Amino acid sequence: MNINSPTYTSLQDFIISDQIYKDKALKLISLIIKLETEPSFGHTNLFLMTRPRGFGLSLVSSAIDRIIKKDHEVLHKIENEGILHEIPKRHTLFLDFKRFNANNVKEFKKSLIDILQELFWFHHIESQFNPYITPKVFFSNLIDALYKRHQEPLVIFIDNYDIPLLRAAMMKTQSEIIECTCLYHDMLNILEKCSNAKVKWGLLTGHTKFNLASELSEGLPLVLDLSSDPAFESMFGFTKDELKLIFEKPIEKICQAKQIDADTYVDSLEKCYGGFAFSDNLVKVMCPACISHVMNNNGLLLPYSATGSYTFLRYALKQKLDRALDLEWLFNKDGQDPLYSNSIDHTLQGKQIGTLLIQLGFAVRTKVLLNQDEAYTSWRYRFECPNLDMRKTFEIISGKAPKSEITSPLDVSQDPTAYS
């Protein structure tokens, strides 16, 4: 997500603004407190948070980074500053793989090292580049240098952590896929080896949940996934009530121009961009990026998500066209496994294509079935397409609809859950 785009004019306005995010700011702080206070057993605590595109994970990561560094420009936006005293000031290391790109093993290794080299420069640490040093050693040297400088535990952010794994999965040969994946896993494994005296905690954010360890590479076998934690179910996105409060004036203006009442228009917004649920409580939220696009586009209801690249999904559909598009087993069927919590790998074996679609927001849980007996408890789910925007986006990506429909308004008379 481009935080410098017109949709998000500033980090403060989107994440912590006086009129919008008072409640969100408190949830953000509660997330930080959880990251700080989670019990540790002598090693670094590692956390994962995933969301579909448009839910502001990069913005949230940047906000957390600035809050724990006690950035006054951000802190003064938070009304209840008293709770901030519970959060210690931290030195941070922020890796962002958004622009990571590689087509072969050599480029993959170089791209990892280039990103780390930039961080050496950013933190004014002398670095002697050696083409024979692995990304793992480079990453270790960077953490050691920062710890030596500050003599305090660091916090490490890895935003868009999944992009190197997406690039690895799209390599031409199996050997290249394995080598690139192992290079990245080995680099991340440094965090697993760090004591919490050197690295307090680390947060990985992205759109997909990949396997981070394998038989070939130790990687990160112990990562706590917070993506479905009920405490943060509505921290990303707008509930219907929040939408009415946040955009009261723009909605009023749009409704006057369209000569419709506000409730009818809000219902249309929810049908087009809502329906997302990130916990078993099934609290529904709307995509903030899409809503922002609507408000900046005079209320026009377009399939804004279709402008995203979805590179790996396109690749997966192309590789497994016949099976990947036969998704009747996934949509509108009761009794499904909790696929949302699964990890995927480059092969997308079994039902992993369904897991990928859920994590990218093309399918969401709409019903939770709890089965209990004396021995165990099991959960079963129903998955549906959340809204018209995601339905149209998938139709365009899969070739069922022409790309030209990106500029055609969504038909609010349609049923977004109808799978065809």
C-alpha positions as CSV (number, residue, x, y, z in Angstrom):
1,M,0.0,0.0,0.0
2,N,1.4,3.4,-1.0
3,I,1.1,5.6,2.0
4,N,2.1,8.6,-0.1
5,S,-0.9,8.2,-2.4
6,P,-3.8,10.6,-2.5
7,T,-6.0,8.0,-0.8
8,Y,-3.8,8.2,2.3
9,T,-2.6,11.8,2.5
10,S,-0.7,11.1,5.8
11,L,-0.1,8.4,8.2
12,Q,-1.5,10.4,11.1
13,D,-4.8,11.2,9.2
14,F,-5.4,7.6,8.4
15,I,-4.3,5.8,11.5
16,I,-4.7,8.3,14.4
17,S,-6.9,11.3,13.6
18,D,-8.8,13.4,16.0
19,Q,-12.3,12.5,14.6
20,I,-11.8,9.0,13.2
21,Y,-9.4,6.8,15.1
22,K,-9.7,7.5,18.8
23,D,-11.1,4.0,19.3
24,K,-8.6,2.5,16.7
25,A,-5.7,4.2,18.5
26,L,-6.6,2.4,21.7
27,K,-6.8,-0.9,19.9
28,L,-3.4,-0.2,18.3
29,I,-2.0,0.5,21.7
30,S,-3.5,-2.7,23.1
31,L,-1.8,-4.6,20.2
32,I,1.5,-3.0,21.2
33,I,1.0,-3.9,24.8
34,K,0.3,-7.5,23.8
35,L,3.5,-7.6,21.7
36,E,5.5,-6.2,24.7
37,T,4.0,-8.4,27.4
38,E,3.5,-11.8,25.7
39,P,5.4,-14.4,27.9
40,S,8.8,-15.3,26.6
41,F,11.1,-18.2,27.3
42,G,14.4,-16.4,26.8
43,H,14.2,-16.0,23.0
44,T,12.6,-13.4,20.8
45,N,8.8,-13.4,20.5
46,L,7.8,-13.4,16.9
47,F,4.3,-12.4,15.7
48,L,2.4,-12.5,12.4
49,M,-0.4,-10.4,11.2
50,T,-2.0,-10.8,7.7
51,R,-4.9,-8.9,6.0
52,P,-6.2,-8.6,2.5
53,R,-5.0,-5.7,0.3
54,G,-6.4,-2.4,1.3
55,F,-6.5,-2.8,5.0
56,G,-3.6,-0.6,5.8
57,L,-1.1,-3.1,7.3
58,S,1.9,-1.1,6.2
59,L,0.4,2.0,7.7
60,V,-0.3,0.2,11.0
61,S,3.3,-1.2,11.1
62,S,4.6,2.3,10.5
63,A,2.3,3.7,13.2
64,I,3.5,1.1,15.8
65,D,7.1,1.8,14.8
66,R,6.6,5.5,15.5
67,I,4.7,5.0,18.7
68,I,7.3,2.8,20.3
69,K,10.0,5.2,19.2
70,K,7.9,7.9,21.0
71,D,7.5,10.1,18.0
72,H,5.8,13.2,19.3
73,E,4.1,14.0,15.9
74,V,2.1,10.7,16.4
75,L,1.8,10.7,20.1
76,H,0.0,14.0,20.4
77,K,-2.7,12.6,18.1
78,I,-3.7,10.1,20.7
79,E,-6.2,11.5,23.2
80,N,-5.6,9.1,26.1
81,E,-1.8,9.5,26.4
82,G,-1.8,8.1,29.9
83,I,-1.9,4.6,28.5
84,L,1.2,5.3,26.5
85,H,3.3,5.2,29.7
86,E,2.8,1.4,29.7
87,I,4.8,1.2,26.5
88,P,8.6,1.5,26.8
89,K,10.5,3.4,24.3
90,R,12.3,1.1,21.8
91,H,14.9,1.3,19.1
92,T,13.6,-0.3,16.0
93,L,14.7,-1.9,12.7
94,F,12.2,-1.7,9.9
95,L,12.5,-4.0,6.8
96,D,10.1,-3.5,4.0
97,F,10.0,-5.9,1.1
98,K,7.4,-4.1,-0.9
99,R,9.7,-3.4,-3.9
100,F,11.5,-6.7,-3.7
101,N,12.0,-8.2,-7.1
102,A,14.0,-11.1,-8.5
103,N,13.9,-13.5,-11.4
104,N,16.7,-15.9,-10.5
105,V,18.8,-17.0,-7.5
106,K,21.5,-14.4,-8.1
107,E,19.0,-11.5,-8.2
108,F,17.2,-12.9,-5.2
109,K,20.3,-13.0,-3.1
110,K,21.3,-9.5,-4.3
111,S,17.9,-8.0,-3.6
112,L,18.0,-9.3,0.0
113,I,21.4,-7.9,0.6
114,D,20.6,-4.6,-1.1
115,I,17.7,-4.0,1.3
116,L,19.9,-4.8,4.3
117,Q,22.7,-2.6,2.9
118,E,20.3,0.3,2.7
119,L,19.5,-0.2,6.4
120,F,23.2,-0.1,7.2
121,W,23.3,3.3,5.5
122,F,20.1,4.5,7.1
123,H,21.3,3.7,10.6
124,H,24.8,5.2,9.8
125,I,26.6,1.9,10.3
126,E,29.8,1.2,8.4
127,S,29.4,-1.8,6.2
128,Q,32.0,-3.5,4.0
129,F,30.2,-5.2,1.2
130,N,31.4,-8.7,0.4
131,P,29.6,-10.6,-2.4
132,Y,30.4,-13.9,-0.6
133,I,28.5,-13.0,2.6
134,T,25.1,-14.5,2.8
135,P,21.9,-12.5,3.6
136,K,21.8,-14.4,6.9
137,V,25.3,-13.1,7.9
138,F,24.4,-9.6,6.7
139,F,21.2,-9.6,8.8
140,S,23.0,-10.9,11.8
141,N,25.7,-8.2,11.5
142,L,23.1,-5.5,11.2
143,I,21.3,-6.6,14.4
144,D,24.6,-7.0,16.3
145,A,25.7,-3.5,15.3
146,L,22.5,-1.9,16.4
147,Y,22.5,-3.8,19.7
148,K,26.1,-2.9,20.3
149,R,25.2,0.8,19.7
150,H,22.1,1.0,21.9
151,Q,22.8,-1.8,24.5
152,E,19.0,-2.3,24.7
153,P,16.6,-4.9,23.1
154,L,15.5,-4.0,19.6
155,V,12.1,-4.4,18.0
156,I,12.1,-5.6,14.4
157,F,9.4,-5.1,11.8
158,I,9.3,-7.0,8.5
159,D,6.6,-5.5,6.4
160,N,5.5,-7.3,3.2
161,Y,7.4,-10.3,4.6
162,D,5.6,-12.6,2.1
163,I,6.9,-11.0,-1.1
164,P,10.3,-12.7,-1.2
165,L,8.5,-16.0,-0.8
166,L,6.0,-15.1,-3.6
167,R,9.0,-14.3,-5.8
168,A,10.7,-17.6,-4.9
169,A,7.6,-19.6,-5.7
170,M,7.5,-18.2,-9.2
171,M,11.0,-19.1,-10.1
172,K,11.4,-21.2,-13.3
173,T,12.8,-24.4,-11.8
174,Q,12.2,-26.4,-8.6
175,S,15.9,-26.1,-7.6
176,E,15.7,-22.3,-7.9
177,I,12.5,-22.2,-5.8
178,I,14.1,-24.3,-3.1
179,E,17.4,-22.3,-3.1
180,C,15.7,-18.9,-2.9
181,T,13.2,-20.1,-0.2
182,C,16.1,-21.5,1.9
183,L,18.1,-18.3,1.5
184,Y,15.2,-16.3,2.9
185,H,14.3,-18.8,5.6
186,D,18.0,-18.9,6.7
187,M,18.0,-15.1,6.9
188,L,14.9,-15.0,9.1
189,N,16.3,-17.8,11.3
190,I,18.5,-15.2,12.9
191,L,15.5,-13.9,14.7
192,E,14.8,-17.4,16.1
193,K,18.4,-17.5,17.5
194,C,18.3,-14.1,19.1
195,S,17.8,-13.8,22.8
196,N,15.1,-11.4,24.0
197,A,17.9,-9.3,25.6
198,K,19.0,-8.5,22.0
199,V,15.6,-8.5,20.1
200,K,12.6,-7.9,22.3
201,W,10.0,-9.0,19.7
202,G,9.5,-9.0,15.9
203,L,6.3,-8.4,13.9
204,L,5.9,-9.8,10.4
205,T,3.1,-8.4,8.3
206,G,1.8,-9.3,4.8
207,H,-1.2,-10.6,2.8
208,T,-0.5,-14.3,2.9
209,K,0.6,-16.8,5.5
210,F,3.5,-18.8,4.2
211,N,5.2,-21.8,5.7
212,L,8.3,-20.2,7.3
213,A,10.2,-23.4,8.1
214,S,10.8,-26.7,6.3
215,E,12.8,-29.9,6.3
216,L,15.4,-28.1,4.2
217,S,15.7,-24.9,6.2
218,E,15.1,-24.2,9.9
219,G,13.5,-20.8,9.3
220,L,11.0,-19.6,11.9
221,P,9.1,-22.6,13.3
222,L,7.6,-20.6,16.2
223,V,5.6,-17.6,15.1
224,L,2.4,-16.5,16.9
225,D,-0.3,-15.7,14.3
226,L,-2.5,-12.8,15.6
227,S,-4.6,-12.5,12.4
228,S,-7.7,-14.0,13.8
229,D,-7.4,-12.7,17.4
230,P,-10.8,-11.3,18.4
231,A,-9.1,-8.4,20.1
232,F,-8.1,-7.0,16.7
233,E,-11.0,-8.1,14.6
234,S,-12.1,-4.6,13.7
235,M,-8.8,-2.7,14.2
236,F,-8.4,-3.0,10.4
237,G,-11.3,-1.7,8.4
238,F,-14.6,0.2,9.1
239,T,-17.7,-1.1,10.8
240,K,-20.9,0.2,9.5
241,D,-21.3,2.6,12.5
242,E,-17.7,3.8,12.1
243,L,-18.4,4.5,8.5
244,K,-21.4,6.7,9.3
245,L,-19.4,8.6,11.8
246,I,-16.2,9.0,9.9
247,F,-17.7,10.0,6.5
248,E,-20.9,11.7,7.7
249,K,-20.4,14.9,5.6
250,P,-19.1,13.2,2.4
251,I,-21.9,10.7,2.5
252,E,-24.5,13.5,3.0
253,K,-23.0,15.3,0.0
254,I,-23.0,12.2,-2.2
255,C,-26.6,11.3,-1.2
256,Q,-27.8,14.8,-2.1
257,A,-26.3,14.5,-5.5
258,K,-27.7,11.0,-6.1
259,Q,-31.1,12.0,-4.4
260,I,-31.1,8.9,-2.1
261,D,-31.1,8.6,1.7
262,A,-27.9,7.9,3.6
263,D,-29.0,4.5,5.0
264,T,-29.6,3.2,1.4
265,Y,-26.2,4.4,0.3
266,V,-24.4,3.0,3.3
267,D,-26.1,-0.3,2.6
268,S,-24.7,-0.1,-1.0
269,L,-21.2,0.6,0.3
270,E,-21.4,-2.4,2.6
271,K,-22.6,-4.7,-0.2
272,C,-19.8,-3.5,-2.5
273,Y,-16.9,-3.3,0.0
274,G,-18.0,-4.9,3.3
275,G,-18.6,-8.4,4.5
276,F,-15.0,-9.0,5.8
277,A,-14.7,-10.9,9.0
278,F,-11.4,-11.7,10.7
279,S,-12.5,-13.7,13.8
280,D,-15.0,-16.3,14.8
281,N,-17.2,-13.4,16.2
282,L,-18.0,-12.6,12.6
283,V,-17.8,-8.8,13.1
284,K,-18.2,-7.3,9.6
285,V,-15.9,-4.6,8.4
286,M,-15.4,-2.7,5.2
287,C,-12.2,-2.3,3.2
288,P,-10.8,1.1,4.2
289,A,-8.9,1.6,0.9
290,C,-12.0,1.0,-1.2
291,I,-14.1,3.4,1.0
292,S,-11.4,6.1,0.7
293,H,-11.4,5.6,-3.1
294,V,-15.2,6.0,-3.2
295,M,-15.1,9.2,-1.1
296,N,-12.4,10.6,-3.4
297,N,-14.3,9.7,-6.5
298,N,-17.6,11.4,-5.8
299,G,-19.2,8.2,-4.5
300,L,-18.7,6.1,-7.6
301,L,-18.9,2.4,-6.8
302,L,-16.2,0.8,-8.9
303,P,-14.3,-2.5,-8.4
304,Y,-11.3,-0.7,-6.9
305,S,-9.6,-3.9,-5.7
306,A,-9.3,-5.0,-9.3
307,T,-6.5,-2.5,-9.8
308,G,-4.2,-4.6,-7.5
309,S,-1.7,-6.8,-9.1
310,Y,-2.4,-10.1,-7.2
311,T,0.7,-11.5,-9.0
312,F,1.0,-14.8,-7.2
313,L,-2.8,-15.6,-7.4
314,R,-2.7,-14.9,-11.2
315,Y,0.4,-17.2,-11.4
316,A,-1.3,-19.9,-9.4
317,L,-4.5,-19.8,-11.5
318,K,-2.4,-19.9,-14.7
319,Q,-0.4,-22.9,-13.4
320,K,-3.5,-24.9,-12.2
321,L,-6.2,-23.4,-14.3
322,D,-8.7,-26.3,-14.4
323,R,-8.5,-27.3,-10.7
324,A,-8.0,-23.7,-9.4
325,L,-11.1,-22.4,-11.0
326,D,-13.3,-25.3,-9.8
327,L,-14.1,-23.8,-6.5
328,E,-17.5,-25.1,-5.8
329,W,-16.1,-27.1,-2.9
330,L,-15.0,-23.8,-1.2
331,F,-18.0,-21.4,-1.6
332,N,-21.3,-21.7,0.2
333,K,-20.6,-25.1,1.7
334,D,-21.1,-25.8,5.4
335,G,-18.7,-28.0,7.4
336,Q,-15.5,-26.6,6.0
337,D,-12.1,-26.9,7.8
338,P,-10.6,-23.7,9.3
339,L,-8.7,-23.0,6.1
340,Y,-8.1,-19.4,7.0
341,S,-5.5,-20.4,9.6
342,N,-3.5,-22.7,7.4
343,S,-0.1,-21.8,5.8
344,I,0.6,-22.1,2.1
345,D,3.7,-23.1,0.2
346,H,4.8,-22.7,-3.4
347,T,3.1,-25.8,-4.6
348,L,-0.4,-24.9,-3.3
349,Q,-1.2,-28.5,-2.6
350,G,-4.7,-29.8,-1.7
351,K,-7.0,-27.0,-0.5
352,Q,-4.2,-24.4,-0.3
353,I,-5.7,-22.5,-3.2
354,G,-8.8,-22.0,-1.0
355,T,-6.5,-20.8,1.9
356,L,-4.9,-18.3,-0.5
357,L,-8.3,-16.9,-1.6
358,I,-9.4,-16.5,2.0
359,Q,-6.2,-14.8,3.1
360,L,-6.5,-12.4,0.1
361,G,-10.1,-11.6,0.9
362,F,-11.9,-13.4,-1.9
363,A,-13.6,-15.6,0.6
364,V,-14.6,-15.0,4.2
365,R,-16.1,-17.1,7.0
366,T,-19.8,-16.3,7.4
367,K,-20.9,-19.2,9.7
368,V,-19.1,-20.9,12.6
369,L,-20.2,-24.4,13.7
370,L,-18.9,-25.6,17.0
371,N,-18.9,-29.3,17.7
372,Q,-18.2,-30.5,21.2
373,D,-18.1,-33.9,22.8
374,E,-16.3,-35.3,25.9
375,A,-13.0,-35.8,24.1
376,Y,-12.5,-32.8,21.9
377,T,-13.9,-29.6,20.3
378,S,-13.8,-29.0,16.6
379,W,-14.8,-26.0,14.5
380,R,-16.4,-26.0,11.0
381,Y,-17.0,-23.0,8.8
382,R,-18.9,-21.7,5.8
383,F,-17.1,-19.5,3.3
384,E,-18.6,-17.0,1.0
385,C,-17.4,-14.1,-1.3
386,P,-17.6,-11.0,1.0
387,N,-18.8,-8.4,-1.5
388,L,-19.3,-7.3,-5.1
389,D,-15.9,-5.7,-5.4
390,M,-14.0,-8.9,-4.6
391,R,-16.4,-11.0,-6.7
392,K,-15.7,-8.7,-9.8
393,T,-12.0,-8.6,-9.0
394,F,-11.8,-12.4,-9.1
395,E,-13.8,-12.6,-12.3
396,I,-11.3,-10.2,-13.9
397,I,-8.3,-12.0,-12.5
398,S,-9.5,-15.4,-13.6
399,G,-10.5,-14.2,-17.1
400,K,-14.3,-14.6,-16.6
401,A,-14.7,-10.9,-17.1
402,P,-12.8,-8.4,-19.3
403,K,-10.3,-6.0,-17.8
404,S,-12.4,-3.1,-19.2
405,E,-14.9,-3.8,-16.4
406,I,-12.5,-2.1,-14.0
407,T,-14.1,1.2,-15.0
408,S,-17.7,-0.1,-14.9
409,P,-19.8,0.6,-11.8
410,L,-20.7,-2.4,-9.7
411,D,-24.3,-3.7,-10.0
412,V,-25.7,-3.4,-6.5
413,S,-28.7,-5.5,-7.4
414,Q,-26.5,-8.6,-7.7
415,D,-25.8,-11.1,-4.9
416,P,-22.1,-11.0,-4.0
417,T,-22.2,-14.5,-2.4
418,A,-23.5,-16.2,-5.6
419,Y,-20.6,-18.2,-7.0
420,S,-20.5,-18.9,-10.7
